[in-house]
Amino acid sequence: MESKEIKLILARLFKEYVRKHLRKIFLSLILSIIVAGCTAAIAWLLDPAVKKIFIEKNTTLSLIIPIFIVLAFSGKGLSLYIARLTIIKVGAEITGEINKQIAENIIRSDINTLDNRHSGKYISNMLYDTGQIQNLVSNSVLSLMKDGFSVIALVGVMFYQNWKLALFAMLMMPLAAGLAKTLGKRIGKAVGKAGEASGVLVTYLSEMFKGSRMIRIYQKEDQVKSEANNVINDVINKNVKTASVLIRAAPLMETLTGIMIAGFIAFSGKLITAGELEVNNFFSFLAAMMMAYQPIRSLATLNLSVFQGTTAFKRVSQVIDKEIQIAENKNLPKLIVKESNISFNKVFFTYVTSKKITIENINFSIKGGTIAAFVGHSGAGKSTILNLLPRFYDPQEGQIKIDDQDISKVRLSSLRKNISLVSQDVILFDDTIKKNIAYAKENATQKEIEKACDFAAASEFIEKMPEKFDTTIGENGVRLSGGQKQRISIARAILKESPIILLDEATSSLDADSEEIVQNAIKNLTKNKTTLVIAHRLSTIHNADKIFVMKNGEIINSGNHEFLIKNCEEYKSLYQKQLK
């Protein structure tokens, strides 16, 4: 990344986030000046300490000077503590704001965008990046202020004691700074590669966790272990490389420091012999010079933090700035649903990741309060139709209407308020049964929740749970069976009381007993509601008012079960295969 781009990123970071906290940063600035003053005072006090205490043996000052030294150290420590705490809060608040924006982006992002992201890797990268931004704001800003003022103050002490020695030291210091800068670049590259490797490890471990059953059933334990070892070894190697670069800096800097001090002592000896420098001045100067080396090294490596922080903010900005195609527009009218009639008119849609048209020239109408089923082989386009209705995606061509209202020209919230979804993949949260059901209606009463559970055939098993409605069900309902999870999902949909119901293979993964219970629950859910069904088992849609047969993204026929058995070979073939 070029310096011009870094400047632009820093300018944006300041304008949008840092500027709000200028009061706190100004406080840290004042405290940094105090820290620098105390540091310089400590070095300067060695002059009178050596002269008055050790040479002149002044008993009064032998008590007063140590007190001043203690006060200087205490003032430095307290000021540094408050400055660090203040700037850490600033960094935490800024990264908190950025994380909130990322969370909002995830919530409001197009489904298409989320589908194309690896959740484990995405979250890992975001957390790493926000950490780098916090480091830039908290550590780098404080280091710039504290170390910058400290170097200025200590150099001032050095010139005060002896300008010739000060010039000598000033000639030597750029060598240390240059070395630190060079090492900083190498460290930056090493740290970046180590971070990438760690992200890969997080992703792999996440996949291992989710795929634990599949790994075991296909007896891939040894293979996965070997792959995991390779990923872990890559992380270890890159971390070791990073550490070696860091460690390499120590002997180089120590050697350089030794050369500088040796040269300084030799030059000081000549000045003392010539009578241009006193011993007390020498010790004060030496203390100031030694104290100055650490902040100089810190400032020299500051570019590493700046580079990492700006690079991280650039990646985060791409997420925050990503334009949301399907977003709420409060200027649009609300969807008014009376009959809940649904129609698709010349609808075409292709997924971003696919070159092939998913559905084309889809035309149909569904009368309000009826059940419409969509059947066909995998990839026929059934699920796409269900995804288009709540605007998880928008078609490239055509119109979708509810009660003659174009769903793209009404408020998104009003559209989704009128639609409930029950799918094969039930989404539950690591919370209580009650809160998972009440997710559909925030202010739902206990009586309303219980009534919904009665209709969903969920009350019986809930009453047998350890804490009934207050039972925590674990991540994605891990403590529940498939049938129980589905009934919770149906209860949630019932509680929402929406006039349109989408059923996406809601019973396909259930056993016969659970399916029967869930089917009865679905009857209660869909009563007098416009229902769109995708069913793997055609036996479950016998009673659908209308069945649409799909093939290669097109509707090839439609009618009730009896009609299609007689007049549609595709449907007849699908049905007979399931009877075998």
C-alpha positions in Angstrom: 0.0 0.0 0.0 1.4 3.4 -1.0 1.9 6.3 1.4 -0.8 8.3 -0.4 -3.4 5.6 0.2 -2.3 5.3 3.9 -2.8 9.0 4.3 -6.3 8.9 2.8 -7.2 5.9 5.1 -5.9 7.7 8.2 -7.8 10.9 7.2 -11.0 8.9 6.9 -10.4 7.1 10.2 -9.8 10.5 11.9 -12.8 12.1 10.3 -15.4 9.4 10.9 -14.2 7.9 14.2 -11.3 9.6 16.0 -12.6 13.2 15.8 -15.4 12.4 18.2 -12.9 11.6 20.9 -10.6 14.7 20.6 -11.2 15.7 24.3 -9.9 12.4 25.6 -7.0 12.4 23.1 -6.1 16.0 24.2 -6.1 14.8 27.8 -3.7 12.0 26.8 -1.6 14.6 25.0 -1.3 16.8 28.1 -0.5 13.7 30.2 2.1 12.6 27.6 3.8 16.0 28.0 3.9 15.5 31.8 5.4 12.0 31.3 8.0 13.6 29.0 8.7 16.3 31.5 9.1 13.8 34.4 11.4 11.6 32.3 13.6 14.6 31.5 13.6 15.6 35.1 14.8 12.2 36.2 17.7 12.4 33.8 18.5 16.0 34.8 18.3 15.3 38.6 21.3 13.0 38.2 23.4 16.1 37.6 22.9 17.7 41.0 22.6 14.3 42.7 26.2 13.3 41.6 27.5 16.8 42.2 25.9 17.7 45.5 25.6 14.3 47.1 28.7 12.4 45.9 31.2 15.2 45.2 30.2 18.0 47.6 28.6 15.7 50.1 25.7 18.0 50.8 23.7 16.3 53.6 20.6 18.5 53.1 20.3 17.9 49.3 21.1 14.2 49.9 17.6 14.0 51.3 15.8 16.5 49.1 17.0 15.3 45.7 16.0 11.6 46.2 12.5 12.9 47.2 12.3 14.8 43.9 13.4 11.7 42.0 10.7 9.7 43.7 8.1 12.4 42.9 9.3 12.5 39.2 8.9 8.7 38.9 5.5 8.8 40.6 4.3 11.6 38.4 5.5 9.8 35.3 3.9 6.5 36.4 0.5 8.1 37.4 0.3 10.3 34.2 1.2 7.3 32.0 -1.4 5.2 33.7 -4.2 7.7 33.1 -3.0 8.5 29.6 -3.0 4.8 28.7 -6.4 4.1 30.3 -7.9 7.1 28.5 -6.5 6.2 25.0 -7.4 2.5 25.5 -11.0 3.6 26.1 -10.9 5.6 23.0 -9.6 2.6 21.0 -12.2 0.3 22.5 -15.0 2.7 21.8 -13.9 3.2 18.1 -13.5 -0.5 17.5 -16.9 -1.1 19.3 -18.5 1.4 16.8 -16.8 -0.4 13.9 -17.9 -3.8 15.2 -21.5 -2.5 15.5 -21.3 -1.3 11.9 -20.1 -4.7 10.8 -22.9 -6.4 12.7 -25.4 -4.1 11.1 -23.9 -4.9 7.7 -24.3 -8.6 8.4 -27.9 -8.1 9.5 -28.8 -5.9 6.5 -26.6 -7.6 3.8 -28.1 -9.3 0.9 -28.5 -13.0 1.3 -26.4 -13.4 -1.8 -23.5 -11.6 -0.2 -23.7 -13.7 3.0 -24.0 -16.9 1.0 -20.7 -16.2 -0.7 -18.8 -15.7 2.5 -17.2 -18.4 4.7 -18.6 -17.5 8.1 -15.7 -18.8 10.2 -13.0 -17.2 8.1 -15.1 -14.0 7.7 -15.6 -13.5 11.4 -12.0 -14.5 12.2 -10.7 -11.9 9.8 -13.0 -9.2 11.0 -12.0 -9.8 14.7 -8.3 -9.7 13.7 -8.8 -6.5 11.7 -10.7 -4.7 14.4 -7.9 -5.7 16.8 -5.3 -4.1 14.5 -7.4 -1.0 14.3 -7.6 -0.8 18.1 -3.9 -1.3 18.3 -3.4 1.6 15.8 -5.6 3.9 17.8 -4.7 2.9 21.3 -1.0 2.1 21.2 0.3 3.9 18.2 -1.4 7.3 19.0 -0.2 7.1 22.6 3.3 6.0 21.5 3.5 8.9 19.0 2.6 11.4 21.7 4.4 9.9 24.7 7.6 8.8 22.9 7.7 11.9 20.7 7.6 14.4 23.6 10.0 12.2 25.6 12.6 12.2 22.9 12.3 16.0 22.5 12.6 16.6 26.3 15.6 14.2 26.7 17.4 15.7 23.7 16.9 19.0 25.4 18.6 17.7 28.6 21.4 16.4 26.5 22.0 19.7 24.8 21.7 21.5 28.2 24.5 19.3 29.6 26.9 19.4 26.6 26.1 20.4 23.1 29.1 18.6 21.6 28.1 15.3 23.1 24.5 15.9 22.1 25.6 16.4 18.5 27.6 13.2 18.7 24.6 11.3 20.0 22.3 12.8 17.4 24.6 11.5 14.7 24.4 8.0 16.2 20.7 7.8 16.9 19.5 7.7 13.2 21.5 4.4 12.9 19.3 2.9 15.6 16.2 4.3 14.1 17.1 3.1 10.6 17.8 -0.4 11.9 14.5 -0.5 13.8 12.6 0.7 10.8 14.1 -2.0 8.6 13.3 -4.7 11.1 9.8 -3.3 11.5 9.1 -3.9 7.8 10.3 -7.5 8.1 8.2 -8.0 11.3 5.2 -6.6 9.5 5.4 -9.1 6.7 6.0 -12.0 9.1 3.1 -10.9 11.3 0.8 -10.6 8.3 1.5 -14.1 7.1 1.1 -15.5 10.7 -2.3 -13.7 10.9 -3.4 -15.3 7.6 -2.3 -18.8 8.8 -4.2 -18.3 12.0 -7.3 -17.4 10.0 -7.0 -20.6 8.0 -6.7 -22.6 11.3 -9.8 -21.0 12.8 -11.7 -21.8 9.6 -10.5 -25.4 9.5 -11.2 -26.0 13.2 -14.7 -24.6 12.7 -15.3 -27.0 9.8 -14.0 -29.9 11.9 -16.4 -29.0 14.7 -19.5 -28.8 12.3 -18.5 -31.9 10.4 -17.6 -34.1 13.3 -20.4 -36.7 12.6 -19.5 -36.8 8.9 -15.8 -37.3 9.7 -16.6 -40.2 11.9 -19.1 -41.9 9.7 -16.8 -41.8 6.7 -13.8 -42.8 8.9 -11.7 -39.7 7.9 -10.3 -39.2 11.4 -6.7 -39.9 10.3 -7.0 -37.8 7.2 -8.5 -34.9 9.0 -5.9 -35.2 11.8 -3.1 -35.1 9.2 -4.6 -32.1 7.5 -5.1 -30.4 10.8 -1.5 -31.1 11.7 -0.3 -29.5 8.5 -2.4 -26.4 9.1 -1.2 -26.2 12.7 2.4 -26.7 11.7 2.0 -23.9 9.2 0.8 -21.6 12.0 3.7 -22.7 14.2 6.3 -22.2 11.5 5.0 -18.7 10.7 4.8 -17.8 14.4 8.3 -19.0 14.9 9.4 -17.0 11.9 7.8 -13.9 13.4 9.4 -14.6 16.7 12.8 -15.1 15.1 12.5 -11.7 13.4 11.6 -10.1 16.7 14.4 -11.9 18.5 16.9 -11.0 15.8 16.4 -7.4 16.6 17.7 -7.8 20.1 21.3 -8.7 19.5 21.6 -6.2 16.6 20.2 -3.4 18.7 22.3 -4.3 21.7 25.5 -4.5 19.6 24.7 -1.1 18.1 23.9 0.3 21.6 27.2 -1.0 22.8 29.1 0.6 20.0 27.3 3.9 20.6 28.0 3.9 24.3 31.6 2.9 23.8 32.0 5.8 21.4 30.2 8.1 23.7 32.4 7.1 26.7 35.6 7.6 24.6 34.4 11.0 23.4 33.3 12.0 26.9 36.7 11.0 28.3 38.4 13.4 26.0 36.0 16.2 27.0 36.5 15.6 30.7 40.2 15.5 30.3 40.0 18.8 28.4 37.9 20.3 31.1 34.8 20.8 28.9 32.7 18.2 30.8 32.2 17.4 34.4 31.5 14.0 35.8 28.0 15.0 37.1 27.2 16.3 33.6 28.4 13.0 32.1 26.0 10.9 34.2 23.0 13.1 33.6 23.8 13.1 29.9 24.2 9.3 29.9 20.9 8.8 31.6 19.1 11.1 29.1 20.7 9.3 26.2 19.9 5.8 27.4 16.3 6.9 28.2 15.9 8.3 24.7 16.9 5.1 22.9 13.7 3.2 23.9 11.2 5.8 22.6 13.3 6.3 19.5 13.1 2.5 18.7 9.4 2.6 19.4 8.9 5.5 17.1 11.0 3.8 14.4 8.7 0.8 14.4 5.6 2.9 14.5 5.2 2.5 10.8 4.5 -1.2 11.3 1.4 -0.5 13.5 0.3 2.2 11.0 0.6 -0.2 8.1 -1.2 -3.0 9.8 -3.9 -0.7 11.2 -4.6 1.0 7.9 -4.6 -2.2 5.9 -7.1 -3.7 8.4 -9.3 -0.6 8.2 -9.2 -0.8 4.4 -10.5 -4.4 4.6 -13.2 -3.4 7.2 -14.2 -0.4 5.1 -14.9 -2.7 2.2 -17.4 -4.5 4.3 -19.0 -1.4 5.9 -19.2 0.4 2.5 -20.6 -2.5 0.6 -23.8 -1.3 -1.1 -26.9 -3.2 0.0 -29.1 -3.9 -3.0 -32.2 -5.1 -1.1 -32.7 -2.6 1.6 -35.5 -0.9 3.5 -36.9 2.2 1.8 -39.2 4.1 4.2 -40.4 6.3 1.4 -42.2 3.4 -0.2 -45.8 2.5 0.9 -46.5 -0.4 3.2 -47.7 -3.7 1.8 -51.5 -4.0 2.5 -52.5 -7.7 2.5 -56.2 -8.5 2.4 -56.6 -11.6 0.2 -52.9 -12.7 0.1 -53.1 -13.6 -3.6 -49.6 -14.2 -5.1 -48.5 -13.9 -8.7 -45.3 -14.3 -10.6 -45.2 -12.6 -14.0 -42.3 -13.4 -16.5 -39.8 -13.9 -13.7 -36.2 -14.6 -14.6 -33.4 -15.2 -12.1 -29.8 -16.2 -12.1 -27.5 -16.6 -9.0 -24.3 -14.4 -9.1 -22.2 -17.6 -8.8 -23.9 -19.4 -11.6 -23.7 -18.7 -15.4 -26.8 -20.8 -16.0 -30.3 -19.2 -15.6 -31.9 -20.7 -12.5 -35.5 -20.0 -13.3 -36.8 -18.4 -16.5 -40.2 -17.1 -17.6 -42.0 -18.1 -14.5 -45.7 -17.3 -14.6 -48.3 -18.4 -12.1 -50.9 -17.1 -9.7 -52.0 -18.5 -6.3 -55.3 -17.7 -4.8 -55.3 -16.4 -1.3 -55.9 -19.0 1.4 -54.9 -22.0 -0.8 -52.0 -24.3 -0.7 -49.6 -24.4 -3.7 -46.8 -27.0 -3.9 -43.7 -26.9 -6.1 -42.2 -30.3 -7.1 -39.3 -31.4 -9.4 -35.8 -32.8 -9.3 -33.0 -31.1 -7.4 -31.9 -27.9 -9.1 -35.2 -27.4 -10.8 -35.7 -24.0 -9.2 -38.2 -24.7 -6.4 -36.3 -23.1 -3.5 -35.4 -20.1 -5.7 -39.1 -19.2 -5.9 -39.5 -19.3 -2.1 -36.4 -17.2 -1.8 -37.7 -14.6 -4.2 -41.0 -14.0 -2.4 -39.6 -12.5 0.8 -37.0 -10.7 -1.3 -34.0 -12.7 -0.1 -33.1 -12.2 -3.7 -34.5 -10.0 -6.5 -35.2 -11.3 -10.0 -33.3 -9.8 -12.9 -36.6 -9.6 -14.9 -40.3 -9.8 -14.2 -42.7 -8.9 -11.4 -43.8 -10.6 -8.2 -47.0 -9.3 -6.7 -49.0 -9.8 -3.5 -52.6 -8.6 -3.9 -51.6 -6.8 -7.1 -48.8 -4.9 -5.3 -45.3 -5.2 -6.7 -43.2 -6.4 -3.8 -40.2 -4.4 -5.0 -42.2 -1.2 -4.6 -43.3 -1.6 -1.0 -41.5 -1.4 2.3 -39.3 -4.5 2.8 -40.3 -4.7 6.5 -44.0 -4.7 5.7 -43.4 -7.5 3.1 -41.5 -9.8 5.5 -44.0 -9.1 8.3 -46.6 -10.9 6.3 -44.5 -14.0 5.6 -43.4 -16.9 7.8 -40.9 -19.5 6.9 -40.5 -23.1 8.1 -37.6 -24.9 6.5 -35.8 -28.2 6.7 -32.8 -26.4 8.4 -34.4 -25.1 11.5 -32.6 -22.1 13.0 -32.7 -22.0 16.8 -30.6 -20.0 19.3 -28.7 -21.0 22.3 -31.5 -19.8 24.6 -34.7 -20.9 26.3 -37.6 -22.6 24.5 -39.8 -19.6 25.4 -37.4 -17.0 23.8 -36.9 -19.1 20.7 -40.7 -19.2 20.1 -41.2 -15.5 21.2 -38.6 -14.5 18.6 -41.6 -14.1 16.2 -43.4 -11.7 18.5 -41.4 -9.7 21.0 -44.2 -8.9 23.4 -45.9 -12.2 23.3 -47.6 -13.3 26.5 -47.1 -16.7 28.1 -50.7 -17.6 27.2 -50.1 -16.7 23.5 -46.9 -18.8 23.5 -48.6 -21.8 25.1 -51.5 -21.5 22.6 -49.1 -21.5 19.7 -47.4 -24.6 21.1 -50.7 -26.4 21.4 -51.4 -25.8 17.7 -47.8 -26.9 16.9 -48.1 -30.1 18.9 -45.2 -29.0 21.0 -46.8 -28.6 24.4 -46.5 -32.2 25.4 -42.7 -32.6 25.0 -42.1 -29.1 26.4 -43.9 -30.0 29.6 -41.5 -33.0 30.0 -38.4 -30.7 29.8 -36.4 -30.1 33.0 -37.5 -26.4 33.2 -40.3 -26.5 30.7 -40.5 -23.3 28.7 -37.4 -22.0 30.5 -35.2 -24.9 29.3 -32.1 -23.8 27.5 -31.9 -25.9 24.3 -28.2 -25.3 23.4 -26.5 -24.1 20.2 -29.0 -24.6 17.3 -31.2 -26.7 19.5 -28.7 -29.5 20.1 -30.7 -30.8 23.1 -33.8 -31.4 20.9 -34.7 -34.0 18.4 -35.4 -33.1 14.8 -39.1 -33.3 15.2 -39.0 -31.2 18.4 -37.0 -28.5 16.7 -39.4 -28.4 13.8 -42.4 -28.1 16.1 -40.7 -25.2 17.9 -40.2 -23.6 14.5 -43.9 -24.1 13.6 -44.9 -22.7 17.0 -42.8 -19.6 16.2 -44.5 -19.2 12.8 -48.0 -19.7 14.3 -47.2 -17.0 16.9 -46.2 -14.5 14.1 -49.8 -14.9 12.6 -48.7 -14.0 9.1 -51.1 -14.6 6.2 -48.4 -16.2 3.9 -46.5 -19.4 4.9 -43.5 -20.8 3.1 -42.7 -24.5 3.8 -39.3 -25.6 2.5 -39.0 -29.3 2.8 -40.2 -29.0 6.4 -40.6 -32.7 7.0 -38.0 -34.2 4.7 -35.5 -35.1 7.5 -38.0 -36.5 9.9 -38.9 -40.1 10.7 -42.4 -41.4 10.1 -43.8 -40.8 13.6 -42.3 -37.3 13.8 -43.5 -36.5 10.3 -47.1 -37.3 11.2 -47.0 -35.1 14.3 -45.4 -32.2 12.3 -47.8 -32.6 9.4 -50.7 -32.2 11.8 -49.0 -29.1 13.3 -48.5 -27.7 9.7 -52.2 -28.1 9.1 -52.9 -25.9 12.0 -50.3 -23.4 10.8 -51.5 -23.2 7.2 -55.3 -23.1 7.9 -56.8 -20.3 5.9 -53.3 -19.1 5.0 -51.7 -18.8 1.5 -49.1 -21.5 1.6 -46.2 -22.3 -0.7 -44.8 -25.7 -0.2 -41.6 -27.5 -1.4 -42.0 -31.1 -0.6 -39.5 -33.9 -1.1 -42.1 -36.5 -0.3 -45.0 -36.1 -2.8 -47.3 -38.0 -0.5 -47.3 -35.0 1.8 -48.8 -32.7 -0.9 -51.7 -34.8 -2.1 -54.2 -32.3 -0.8 -52.5 -29.2 -2.2 -54.9 -27.0 -4.1 -52.4 -26.6 -6.9 -49.2 -28.4 -7.7 -46.6 -26.8 -10.0 -44.2 -29.2 -11.7 -40.7 -27.7 -12.4 -37.9 -28.8 -14.7 -34.7 -27.0 -15.6 -36.0 -23.7 -14.2 -39.4 -23.7 -15.9 -42.9 -24.7 -14.9 -43.9 -27.4 -17.3 -47.3 -28.2 -15.9 -49.7 -27.5 -13.0 -52.9 -28.8 -11.5 -54.0 -31.0 -8.6 -52.6 -34.4 -7.8 -55.2 -36.4 -9.8 -54.8 -34.2 -12.9 -51.0 -34.4 -12.9 -51.0 -38.2 -12.5 -53.0 -38.4 -15.7 -51.5 -35.6 -17.7 -47.9 -35.0 -16.6 -45.3 -37.7 -17.2 -42.7 -35.8 -15.2 -44.9 -35.8 -12.1 -46.1 -39.3 -12.6 -42.5 -40.5 -12.9 -41.5 -38.6 -9.7 -44.5 -40.1 -7.8 -43.9 -43.6 -8.9 -40.2 -43.6 -8.0 -41.2 -42.7 -4.5 -43.7 -45.5 -4.3 -40.9 -48.1 -5.0 
